[in-house]
Amino acid sequence: MEKRAFNVGLFARRLILVAADAILINVSGFLFAVMSSSEEIAELLPKVATRALPVTLAYIVIFWAFGLYNSIWKYAGLNDLIRCCVAGVIGGMLGVSIDLIGSYFHIANMSHFDALFYVSTTLLIIALCGGFRVMYRVGRYLYRENITLIKGKKKRKRVMIVGAGDMGMIIVRELEANAYRKGKPVVIVDDNVRKQGQKFCGIPVRGGCDRIPEIAKKFMVDEIIYCIPSATNQRQREIMNIAMQTECTLKKCPTLREMTSNSDIQKIKNVDICDLLSRPEVDLNIEQCKYIEGKTVIVTGCGSIGSEICRQVAKHSPKQLVLVDNYENNAFDVYNELERIYKDKLPLFIRIGSVQDPARLAEIFSEFNPDIVFHAAAHKHVPLMEDSPCEAIKNNIFGTYNVAKAAADFKVEKVIILSTDKAVNPANVMGATKRVTELIIQYFDRKVATTSYAAVRFGNVLGSNGSVIPIFKKQIENGGPVTVTDPEITRYFMTIPEAAQLVIRAGSLSKGGEVFVLDMGEPVKILSLAENIIRLSGFIPYKDIEIKFSGLRPGEKLYEELTMSEELAGRKMTANNKIFVTPPVETDDALLESTLEKLKNANESNVRDLLKIIVPNFVQNEK
């Protein structure tokens, strides 16, 4: 066992505390002996002196047993004071016992005092010894305050705490423990009217959450910390949106799930735009994912969505999980993450290869004989695919075709591909190619009896690679301006975990040939999104950071749709109220086959016309 080095400073501090307690114990005893006795001081002194040593030792031993000399008193709290009170009471009882024993054995100059003396002495010892420790903390605080004023350090942030509960107390203590370097709480708001007008940890509670802007202005608040992790998602968003009306920086405490799953989680963190837009979490139970258990699963494409699908699949005990990507870094990152979590409990494999290479896919499918395939590999950037349309054809259309063909050849049970709302009445090459992928999986579902094929269609995913949010954050880091294409442009958004979980749920619902459409909620105005991200970054839109409108890019629409008009009549809600299913639209298989053959040799001049043959509602935008 490693020996601890002797700490001279700690020993000296403990010695000072012991000496101070000894003095305070004897001062208390002498003071009340004089007050409660009719004897002259000259006669009383020998009695007090005789009992002083054993009583003092008794108190110090009890104080030591209760850890009063091991506590870090600059952080002294209620628990420390309670221990001090209990130790003082026990010490008082020992004092009575010592005097009784002395009287019983007729020890010289030692006699029993009355009850008032013992009660009063005990209370004074508790008050003086406890007060000495609290004064140490107060003294340190005043010292720091004076030093701050003398040195003229940067003004401390004035902090509003939202929520006068347990988490609010934890955050207040956290700020205090850091000597208020991260900000000083000056006011608390809470919807509980019984707490309003009171003080919480010495901080005034003023009004409910609806008055946040007014109270923040009155108390000159610089930062607001949200501390109600138990509130519903909807109420959390409501409160955060109210706080967004101020010019304060907005932060929050971790959620209850984060606190229970990670003991090292940071107590105060920045509010992310996802917190303002996120929806209720998807409730995936074990039965809904039973189809994954004991099966070999391949996930193609380990980008933001593909990686999250890997995480979700790993939770449901697959026989093997195989990550397929032509970009090794993404696959390597998620592989390391899952290996650290599951260790030997989950057989994990990476295979580097492109979905554009049917021979490589055949090798991988032959090696693992998968039961389920989630096809997430695709080119997704609209402007980039407008500039390189033939690459979108190779990766999105023929990559999907190759995966579907390999699945048929190796008798895979299920193939689920990821599609996009941009496939509905597409105005760009990327959207048109994704609509073709939907048609391809429906084509294979009709032709192949051994494999069930389905597609899942959803909108933009918050925080995914290439989404608008990382772009806005980068522009803000560079001092602006933030560029929005059009003040009226809207998009559907959902979180990465929600999208991945619904994709897996759709897999359990699939019977073959469906296009599942996820409930994306209400569309979000991109301009409002930009303004909120600027505020969350601690700036004021149009004042600190400019917003400029660049005009719609080639292939970009003002708004996206989730369902085509010809699908609406047959659209139905599934057993999951967040997932709708549209039946296959009647298509000409011969036309699809012949056009795919032509697309293999497509070029910049004819690729859009060929896409329009398969996707008649593809509206070509001029570059």
LUMMAR-261121 format. One record per residue (C-alpha): residue number from 1; x, y, z. Coordinates in Angstrom, 1 decimal. Layout:
# LUMMAR-261121
NUM, X, Y, Z
...
This chain:
# LUMMAR-261121
1, 0.0, 0.0, 0.0
2, 1.3, 3.5, -0.9
3, 2.2, 5.6, 2.1
4, 0.9, 9.1, 2.3
5, 3.4, 11.9, 2.5
6, 3.2, 13.9, 5.7
7, 1.4, 17.2, 5.0
8, 2.9, 19.9, 7.3
9, 0.3, 22.5, 6.3
10, -2.6, 20.2, 7.0
11, -1.2, 19.2, 10.4
12, -0.7, 22.8, 11.3
13, -4.3, 23.7, 10.3
14, -5.7, 20.8, 12.4
15, -3.5, 21.8, 15.4
16, -4.8, 25.4, 15.1
17, -8.4, 24.1, 15.1
18, -7.8, 21.8, 18.1
19, -6.2, 24.7, 20.0
20, -9.1, 27.0, 19.1
21, -11.6, 24.5, 20.3
22, -9.8, 23.9, 23.5
23, -9.8, 27.6, 24.3
24, -13.5, 28.0, 23.3
25, -14.5, 25.0, 25.4
26, -12.8, 26.3, 28.5
27, -14.0, 29.9, 28.0
28, -17.6, 28.6, 27.8
29, -17.2, 26.4, 30.9
30, -15.6, 29.3, 32.9
31, -18.2, 31.8, 31.8
32, -21.2, 29.8, 32.8
33, -19.6, 28.5, 35.9
34, -19.3, 32.1, 37.1
35, -22.8, 33.0, 36.0
36, -24.5, 30.0, 37.5
37, -22.6, 29.8, 40.8
38, -22.9, 32.0, 43.9
39, -19.3, 31.2, 44.9
40, -16.4, 33.7, 44.6
41, -14.2, 33.4, 41.6
42, -11.2, 32.4, 43.8
43, -13.2, 29.4, 45.2
44, -14.6, 28.5, 41.8
45, -11.4, 28.5, 39.8
46, -9.9, 25.3, 41.3
47, -13.1, 23.4, 40.5
48, -13.2, 24.6, 36.9
49, -9.5, 24.0, 36.4
50, -9.7, 20.4, 37.8
51, -12.4, 19.4, 35.3
52, -10.9, 21.5, 32.4
53, -8.4, 18.9, 31.1
54, -10.7, 15.7, 31.0
55, -13.7, 17.7, 29.7
56, -11.6, 19.4, 27.0
57, -10.1, 16.0, 25.9
58, -13.5, 14.4, 25.8
59, -14.8, 17.2, 23.5
60, -11.8, 17.0, 21.2
61, -11.9, 13.2, 20.9
62, -15.6, 13.4, 20.0
63, -15.0, 16.2, 17.5
64, -12.2, 14.1, 16.0
65, -14.5, 11.0, 15.8
66, -17.1, 13.1, 14.0
67, -14.6, 14.3, 11.4
68, -14.7, 18.0, 12.4
69, -10.9, 18.2, 11.9
70, -11.0, 16.4, 8.5
71, -13.6, 18.7, 6.9
72, -12.6, 21.3, 4.3
73, -14.2, 24.2, 6.1
74, -14.0, 26.6, 3.2
75, -16.8, 24.5, 1.8
76, -18.6, 24.1, 5.1
77, -22.3, 23.4, 4.7
78, -25.4, 22.3, 6.6
79, -24.1, 18.7, 7.0
80, -20.9, 20.0, 8.7
81, -22.9, 22.1, 11.2
82, -25.3, 19.2, 12.0
83, -22.2, 17.0, 12.8
84, -20.9, 19.9, 15.0
85, -24.2, 20.1, 16.9
86, -24.4, 16.3, 17.5
87, -20.7, 16.1, 18.6
88, -21.3, 19.1, 20.9
89, -24.3, 17.4, 22.5
90, -22.4, 14.1, 23.0
91, -19.4, 16.1, 24.4
92, -21.8, 17.8, 26.9
93, -23.1, 14.5, 28.0
94, -19.5, 13.3, 28.6
95, -18.9, 16.5, 30.6
96, -21.8, 15.6, 32.9
97, -20.5, 12.0, 33.2
98, -17.0, 13.2, 34.1
99, -18.3, 15.5, 36.8
100, -20.6, 12.7, 38.2
101, -17.6, 10.3, 38.3
102, -15.5, 13.0, 40.0
103, -18.1, 13.6, 42.6
104, -18.7, 9.9, 43.2
105, -15.0, 9.3, 43.9
106, -14.7, 12.6, 45.8
107, -11.9, 13.9, 43.6
108, -10.5, 17.1, 45.1
109, -12.0, 20.4, 44.0
110, -14.3, 18.6, 41.5
111, -18.1, 18.9, 42.0
112, -21.3, 18.5, 40.1
113, -22.8, 21.7, 38.6
114, -26.6, 22.3, 38.1
115, -28.5, 21.4, 34.9
116, -28.6, 25.1, 33.6
117, -24.8, 25.2, 33.6
118, -24.5, 22.0, 31.5
119, -27.2, 23.0, 29.0
120, -25.9, 26.5, 28.6
121, -22.2, 25.5, 28.3
122, -23.1, 22.8, 25.7
123, -25.0, 25.3, 23.6
124, -22.3, 27.9, 23.8
125, -19.6, 25.4, 22.9
126, -21.6, 24.4, 19.8
127, -22.2, 28.0, 18.9
128, -18.6, 29.1, 19.3
129, -16.9, 26.0, 17.7
130, -19.4, 25.9, 14.8
131, -19.3, 29.6, 14.4
132, -15.5, 29.6, 14.3
133, -15.6, 27.2, 11.4
134, -18.3, 29.2, 9.5
135, -16.5, 32.4, 10.1
136, -13.4, 30.8, 8.5
137, -15.5, 30.4, 5.4
138, -17.0, 33.9, 5.6
139, -13.6, 35.3, 6.1
140, -12.2, 33.6, 3.0
141, -15.2, 34.9, 1.0
142, -14.7, 38.5, 2.2
143, -11.0, 38.2, 1.5
144, -11.6, 37.0, -2.1
145, -14.1, 39.8, -2.6
146, -11.7, 42.5, -1.4
147, -8.8, 41.0, -3.5
148, -11.1, 41.1, -6.5
149, -12.0, 44.7, -6.0
150, -8.4, 45.7, -5.2
151, -6.9, 44.0, -8.3
152, -9.7, 45.3, -10.5
153, -10.4, 41.9, -12.1
154, -12.9, 41.5, -14.9
155, -16.5, 42.0, -13.7
156, -18.1, 38.8, -12.6
157, -21.1, 37.5, -14.7
158, -24.4, 38.0, -13.0
159, -26.3, 34.8, -13.1
160, -30.0, 34.0, -13.0
161, -30.9, 30.4, -11.9
162, -34.1, 29.0, -13.3
163, -35.5, 26.5, -10.8
164, -35.3, 26.7, -7.0
165, -35.0, 22.9, -6.5
166, -32.3, 20.3, -5.8
167, -30.5, 20.9, -9.1
168, -30.7, 24.7, -8.6
169, -29.0, 24.2, -5.2
170, -26.3, 22.0, -6.8
171, -25.5, 24.7, -9.4
172, -25.4, 27.5, -6.8
173, -22.9, 25.4, -4.8
174, -20.9, 24.6, -7.9
175, -20.6, 28.3, -8.7
176, -19.7, 29.1, -5.1
177, -17.1, 26.4, -4.9
178, -15.4, 27.9, -7.9
179, -15.2, 31.3, -6.1
180, -17.8, 32.6, -8.6
181, -15.2, 32.6, -11.4
182, -18.0, 31.2, -13.6
183, -20.6, 33.7, -12.5
184, -22.4, 34.8, -9.3
185, -26.1, 33.9, -8.8
186, -28.1, 37.1, -8.1
187, -31.7, 36.0, -8.6
188, -33.7, 32.8, -9.0
189, -37.0, 32.3, -10.8
190, -39.4, 29.5, -10.1
191, -43.1, 28.8, -11.1
192, -43.9, 27.6, -7.5
193, -45.6, 30.6, -6.0
194, -44.8, 29.4, -2.4
195, -41.1, 29.9, -3.2
196, -41.5, 33.4, -4.7
197, -40.6, 36.2, -2.4
198, -38.4, 33.8, -0.3
199, -34.6, 33.3, -0.3
200, -33.0, 30.1, -1.7
201, -29.4, 29.5, -0.6
202, -29.4, 33.2, 0.3
203, -30.5, 34.3, -3.2
204, -33.9, 36.0, -3.8
205, -36.6, 34.1, -5.7
206, -38.5, 36.6, -7.8
207, -41.4, 35.5, -9.9
208, -42.1, 32.7, -12.3
209, -40.5, 31.6, -15.6
210, -42.8, 33.8, -17.7
211, -41.2, 36.9, -16.1
212, -37.6, 35.9, -17.0
213, -37.0, 38.8, -19.5
214, -38.4, 41.4, -17.0
215, -36.4, 40.0, -14.0
216, -33.2, 39.5, -16.1
217, -33.4, 43.2, -17.0
218, -34.1, 44.4, -13.4
219, -31.2, 42.4, -12.0
220, -28.8, 43.2, -14.9
221, -28.3, 39.4, -15.6
222, -25.6, 38.4, -18.0
223, -26.2, 34.6, -18.0
224, -29.2, 32.4, -17.4
225, -28.8, 28.8, -16.2
226, -31.7, 26.4, -16.7
227, -31.9, 24.0, -13.7
228, -35.2, 22.0, -14.1
229, -34.1, 18.6, -15.6
230, -37.4, 17.0, -14.4
231, -39.6, 19.2, -16.6
232, -41.2, 17.8, -19.7
233, -39.4, 18.4, -23.0
234, -42.2, 20.7, -24.1
235, -42.0, 22.8, -20.9
236, -38.2, 23.0, -21.2
237, -38.4, 24.3, -24.7
238, -41.1, 26.9, -23.7
239, -38.9, 28.2, -20.8
240, -35.7, 28.2, -23.0
241, -37.6, 30.1, -25.7
242, -38.7, 32.7, -23.1
243, -35.1, 33.0, -22.0
244, -34.1, 33.5, -25.6
245, -36.0, 36.8, -25.6
246, -33.2, 38.3, -23.4
247, -29.7, 39.2, -24.5
248, -28.3, 36.8, -21.9
249, -26.1, 33.8, -22.5
250, -28.2, 30.6, -22.0
251, -26.8, 27.6, -20.2
252, -28.4, 24.5, -18.6
253, -27.8, 21.6, -16.2
254, -27.6, 18.0, -17.4
255, -30.8, 16.0, -17.9
256, -31.8, 13.3, -15.4
257, -30.8, 10.6, -17.9
258, -27.4, 12.2, -18.4
259, -26.8, 12.4, -14.7
260, -27.7, 8.8, -14.1
261, -25.7, 7.5, -17.1
262, -22.6, 9.5, -16.6
263, -21.1, 10.4, -13.2
264, -18.5, 12.6, -14.8
265, -20.8, 14.8, -16.7
266, -20.2, 18.5, -16.6
267, -22.8, 20.2, -14.3
268, -23.1, 23.4, -16.4
269, -23.1, 23.4, -20.2
270, -24.2, 25.5, -23.1
271, -27.7, 25.2, -24.5
272, -27.6, 23.8, -28.0
273, -30.0, 24.6, -30.8
274, -31.1, 21.0, -30.6
275, -32.5, 21.7, -27.1
276, -34.8, 24.3, -28.6
277, -36.0, 22.1, -31.5
278, -35.8, 18.6, -30.2
279, -39.0, 16.6, -29.8
280, -40.1, 13.9, -27.3
281, -37.8, 10.9, -27.3
282, -38.8, 7.8, -29.3
283, -39.8, 5.0, -27.0
284, -38.3, 1.9, -28.5
285, -39.1, -1.2, -26.5
286, -37.4, -4.6, -26.7
287, -40.3, -6.2, -28.5
288, -40.2, -3.7, -31.3
289, -36.5, -4.5, -32.0
290, -36.7, -8.3, -31.4
291, -36.1, -8.8, -35.2
292, -32.5, -7.6, -34.7
293, -31.6, -10.0, -31.8
294, -29.3, -12.8, -32.9
295, -29.0, -11.5, -36.4
296, -26.0, -10.4, -38.5
297, -26.5, -6.7, -39.4
298, -24.6, -4.7, -42.0
299, -24.7, -0.9, -41.9
300, -23.4, 0.8, -45.0
301, -22.1, 4.3, -44.5
302, -20.9, 5.4, -41.1
303, -21.7, 9.1, -41.2
304, -23.8, 10.8, -38.6
305, -27.0, 8.8, -39.2
306, -25.2, 5.5, -40.1
307, -23.1, 5.8, -36.9
308, -26.2, 6.3, -34.8
309, -28.0, 3.4, -36.4
310, -24.9, 1.3, -35.4
311, -25.3, 2.5, -31.8
312, -29.0, 1.7, -31.7
313, -28.5, -1.7, -33.3
314, -25.8, -2.6, -30.8
315, -28.3, -2.2, -28.0
316, -30.4, -5.0, -29.2
317, -28.0, -8.0, -29.1
318, -27.2, -8.7, -32.8
319, -25.2, -11.7, -33.6
320, -22.7, -9.6, -35.5
321, -22.5, -5.9, -36.5
322, -20.5, -5.1, -39.7
323, -19.6, -1.5, -40.6
324, -19.1, -0.9, -44.3
325, -17.7, 2.4, -45.5
326, -15.2, 3.7, -48.0
327, -14.0, 6.4, -45.6
328, -12.1, 4.6, -42.8
329, -12.2, 7.4, -40.2
330, -15.9, 7.4, -39.7
331, -16.0, 3.6, -39.4
332, -13.0, 3.6, -37.1
333, -14.5, 6.2, -34.7
334, -17.8, 4.4, -34.2
335, -16.0, 1.0, -34.0
336, -13.8, 2.2, -31.2
337, -16.8, 3.7, -29.4
338, -18.8, 0.5, -29.5
339, -15.9, -1.7, -28.7
340, -15.2, 0.4, -25.6
341, -18.9, 0.1, -24.5
342, -19.6, -3.6, -25.3
343, -16.1, -5.1, -25.3
344, -16.4, -8.9, -26.0
345, -20.2, -8.9, -25.8
346, -20.7, -7.7, -29.4
347, -18.7, -9.1, -32.4
348, -17.8, -6.0, -34.3
349, -16.2, -5.8, -37.8
350, -15.2, -3.0, -40.2
351, -14.9, -3.6, -43.9
352, -13.6, -0.8, -46.1
353, -15.3, -0.7, -49.5
354, -17.5, 1.3, -51.7
355, -21.2, 0.5, -52.5
356, -20.3, 1.5, -56.1
357, -18.2, -1.7, -56.2
358, -20.5, -4.7, -56.6
359, -17.5, -7.2, -56.5
360, -16.4, -5.8, -53.1
361, -20.0, -6.0, -51.8
362, -20.2, -9.6, -52.9
363, -17.0, -10.3, -50.9
364, -18.4, -8.7, -47.8
365, -21.9, -10.4, -48.1
366, -20.2, -13.7, -48.8
367, -18.0, -13.4, -45.7
368, -20.8, -12.5, -43.2
369, -24.1, -13.7, -44.8
370, -26.1, -10.8, -43.3
371, -29.7, -11.1, -42.2
372, -30.5, -7.4, -42.1
373, -28.9, -4.5, -44.1
374, -29.4, -0.8, -43.2
375, -28.2, 1.2, -46.3
376, -27.2, 4.7, -45.2
377, -24.3, 5.3, -47.6
378, -25.2, 8.2, -50.0
379, -24.1, 11.6, -51.3
380, -26.4, 14.1, -49.6
381, -25.1, 17.6, -50.3
382, -27.5, 19.3, -52.7
383, -25.2, 22.0, -54.2
384, -22.3, 19.6, -54.6
385, -24.5, 17.1, -56.4
386, -25.7, 19.8, -58.7
387, -22.1, 20.4, -59.7
388, -21.3, 16.7, -60.0
389, -24.5, 15.0, -61.0
390, -22.9, 11.9, -62.4
391, -21.3, 11.1, -59.1
392, -24.7, 11.3, -57.4
393, -25.9, 8.7, -60.0
394, -23.0, 6.4, -59.3
395, -23.2, 6.5, -55.5
396, -26.9, 7.0, -54.8
397, -28.6, 5.1, -57.6
398, -26.1, 2.4, -58.5
399, -24.8, 2.1, -55.0
400, -28.3, 1.3, -53.8
401, -28.8, -1.0, -56.8
402, -25.6, -2.9, -55.9
403, -26.7, -3.3, -52.3
404, -30.1, -4.5, -53.3
405, -28.7, -6.9, -55.8
406, -26.2, -8.3, -53.3
407, -29.0, -8.7, -50.7
408, -31.0, -10.7, -53.3
409, -28.0, -12.9, -54.2
410, -27.2, -13.8, -50.6
411, -30.9, -14.1, -49.5
412, -30.8, -11.3, -46.9
413, -34.1, -11.1, -44.9
414, -34.5, -7.3, -44.8
415, -33.0, -4.3, -46.5
416, -33.9, -0.8, -45.2
417, -32.6, 2.2, -47.2
418, -32.6, 5.8, -46.0
419, -34.3, 8.3, -48.2
420, -35.1, 12.1, -47.9
421, -37.9, 14.5, -48.1
422, -36.0, 16.0, -51.1
423, -37.1, 12.9, -53.1
424, -40.7, 14.3, -53.1
425, -41.3, 16.5, -56.2
426, -37.5, 16.9, -56.4
427, -36.0, 20.1, -57.6
428, -32.4, 18.9, -57.5
429, -30.2, 16.0, -58.7
430, -29.7, 14.7, -55.2
431, -33.4, 14.5, -54.5
432, -34.1, 12.9, -57.9
433, -31.5, 10.2, -57.3
434, -33.0, 9.4, -53.9
435, -36.5, 9.1, -55.5
436, -34.9, 6.6, -57.9
437, -33.5, 4.6, -55.0
438, -37.0, 4.4, -53.6
439, -38.2, 3.0, -56.9
440, -35.3, 0.6, -57.0
441, -36.1, -1.0, -53.7
442, -39.7, -1.4, -54.7
443, -38.6, -2.9, -58.0
444, -36.4, -5.5, -56.1
445, -39.2, -6.2, -53.6
446, -41.5, -7.2, -56.5
447, -38.8, -9.3, -58.2
448, -37.2, -11.0, -55.2
449, -39.2, -13.3, -53.0
450, -36.5, -14.1, -50.4
451, -35.8, -10.5, -49.3
452, -38.1, -7.7, -47.9
453, -37.1, -4.2, -49.1
454, -38.3, -0.9, -47.7
455, -37.3, 2.8, -47.6
456, -37.5, 5.4, -44.8
457, -38.1, 9.0, -45.8
458, -37.3, 11.9, -43.5
459, -36.1, 15.5, -43.5
460, -33.0, 17.3, -42.2
461, -31.2, 15.9, -39.1
462, -30.0, 18.3, -36.5
463, -26.2, 18.3, -36.2
464, -25.6, 15.8, -39.0
465, -22.5, 16.2, -41.3
466, -23.1, 19.0, -43.7
467, -26.3, 20.3, -42.1
468, -27.0, 24.0, -41.8
469, -26.3, 24.2, -38.1
470, -22.5, 23.5, -38.2
471, -22.2, 25.9, -41.1
472, -23.9, 28.7, -39.1
473, -21.7, 28.0, -36.0
474, -18.6, 28.2, -38.2
475, -19.7, 31.5, -39.7
476, -20.4, 32.9, -36.1
477, -16.9, 31.7, -35.0
478, -15.5, 33.7, -37.8
479, -17.4, 36.9, -36.8
480, -20.1, 36.6, -39.4
481, -22.0, 37.2, -41.5
482, -24.4, 34.3, -41.2
483, -25.8, 33.5, -44.7
484, -29.4, 32.4, -45.2
485, -30.5, 31.8, -48.7
486, -34.0, 33.3, -48.4
487, -36.0, 34.8, -45.4
488, -38.9, 32.5, -46.1
489, -37.1, 29.2, -46.5
490, -38.3, 26.4, -44.1
491, -37.1, 22.9, -43.4
492, -38.1, 19.9, -41.4
493, -35.7, 18.9, -38.6
494, -35.3, 16.0, -36.2
495, -32.5, 14.8, -33.9
496, -30.0, 12.1, -35.0
497, -31.1, 9.6, -32.3
498, -34.8, 10.1, -33.1
499, -34.1, 9.5, -36.9
500, -32.0, 6.4, -36.3
501, -34.5, 4.9, -33.8
502, -37.4, 5.4, -36.2
503, -35.4, 3.9, -39.0
504, -34.9, 0.8, -36.8
505, -38.6, 0.8, -35.8
506, -39.7, 1.0, -39.5
507, -37.6, -2.1, -40.1
508, -39.8, -4.1, -37.7
509, -42.9, -2.8, -39.4
510, -41.8, -3.6, -42.9
511, -43.6, -6.3, -44.9
512, -41.9, -5.3, -48.2
513, -42.1, -2.5, -50.8
514, -43.2, 0.3, -48.4
515, -41.9, 3.8, -48.2
516, -42.1, 4.8, -44.5
517, -42.5, 8.5, -43.8
518, -41.4, 9.8, -40.4
519, -43.4, 12.4, -38.6
520, -41.2, 15.5, -38.8
521, -43.4, 17.8, -36.8
522, -43.7, 21.4, -37.9
523, -41.3, 23.0, -40.4
524, -38.7, 25.4, -39.0
525, -37.9, 28.7, -40.5
526, -34.2, 28.8, -41.3
527, -34.0, 32.5, -40.5
528, -35.3, 31.9, -37.0
529, -32.9, 29.0, -36.6
530, -30.0, 31.4, -37.5
531, -31.1, 34.1, -35.1
532, -31.4, 31.5, -32.2
533, -28.0, 30.1, -32.9
534, -26.5, 33.6, -32.8
535, -28.2, 34.3, -29.5
536, -27.0, 31.0, -28.0
537, -23.5, 31.9, -29.0
538, -23.7, 35.0, -26.9
539, -24.3, 37.6, -29.6
540, -27.2, 39.8, -30.7
541, -28.5, 39.1, -34.3
542, -28.1, 42.0, -36.7
543, -26.1, 44.0, -34.1
544, -23.1, 41.7, -33.2
545, -23.5, 39.3, -36.1
546, -25.0, 40.2, -39.4
547, -27.4, 37.9, -41.3
548, -27.2, 38.2, -45.1
549, -29.5, 36.6, -47.7
550, -27.7, 35.0, -50.6
551, -30.6, 33.8, -52.7
552, -31.8, 30.2, -53.4
553, -29.0, 28.0, -54.7
554, -29.4, 25.7, -57.8
555, -31.8, 22.9, -56.9
556, -33.0, 24.5, -53.7
557, -36.7, 24.8, -52.8
558, -38.3, 27.3, -50.4
559, -40.0, 24.4, -48.6
560, -39.8, 20.6, -48.6
561, -42.7, 18.0, -48.7
562, -42.8, 14.6, -47.1
563, -45.4, 12.9, -49.3
564, -46.2, 13.0, -53.0
565, -49.8, 13.8, -54.1
566, -50.2, 10.3, -55.7
567, -49.2, 8.7, -52.3
568, -51.6, 10.7, -50.1
569, -54.7, 8.5, -50.8
570, -52.9, 5.4, -49.6
571, -50.9, 7.0, -46.8
572, -51.7, 5.4, -43.4
573, -50.4, 5.6, -39.9
574, -48.6, 2.6, -38.6
575, -48.7, 1.0, -35.1
576, -46.2, 3.7, -34.3
577, -47.8, 7.2, -34.4
578, -44.6, 8.8, -35.6
579, -44.3, 6.6, -38.7
580, -46.6, 6.7, -41.7
581, -46.5, 4.2, -44.6
582, -47.2, 4.9, -48.3
583, -47.9, 2.0, -50.6
584, -45.8, 1.5, -53.7
585, -46.7, 3.8, -56.6
586, -47.3, 1.9, -59.9
587, -44.2, 2.1, -62.1
588, -43.1, 0.7, -65.5
589, -40.4, -1.9, -64.6
590, -39.2, -2.1, -68.2
591, -38.8, 1.7, -68.4
592, -36.9, 1.7, -65.1
593, -34.5, -1.0, -66.4
594, -33.8, 0.6, -69.7
595, -33.3, 4.1, -68.2
596, -30.9, 2.6, -65.6
597, -28.9, 1.1, -68.4
598, -28.7, 4.6, -70.1
599, -27.7, 6.2, -66.8
600, -24.6, 4.0, -66.5
601, -23.2, 6.1, -69.4
602, -24.8, 9.4, -68.5
603, -22.9, 12.7, -68.8
604, -23.4, 16.3, -67.7
605, -25.4, 17.1, -70.8
606, -28.0, 14.3, -70.5
607, -28.1, 13.1, -66.9
608, -31.0, 15.4, -65.9
609, -33.1, 14.4, -68.9
610, -32.6, 10.8, -68.1
611, -33.6, 11.3, -64.5
612, -36.7, 13.0, -65.6
613, -37.8, 9.9, -67.5
614, -37.9, 7.9, -64.3
615, -39.0, 10.8, -62.1
616, -41.4, 12.8, -64.2
617, -42.0, 15.4, -61.4
618, -38.3, 16.3, -61.2
619, -38.3, 20.0, -61.9
620, -34.9, 21.0, -63.4
621, -33.5, 24.2, -62.0
622, -31.1, 26.1, -64.2
623, -27.6, 26.3, -62.8
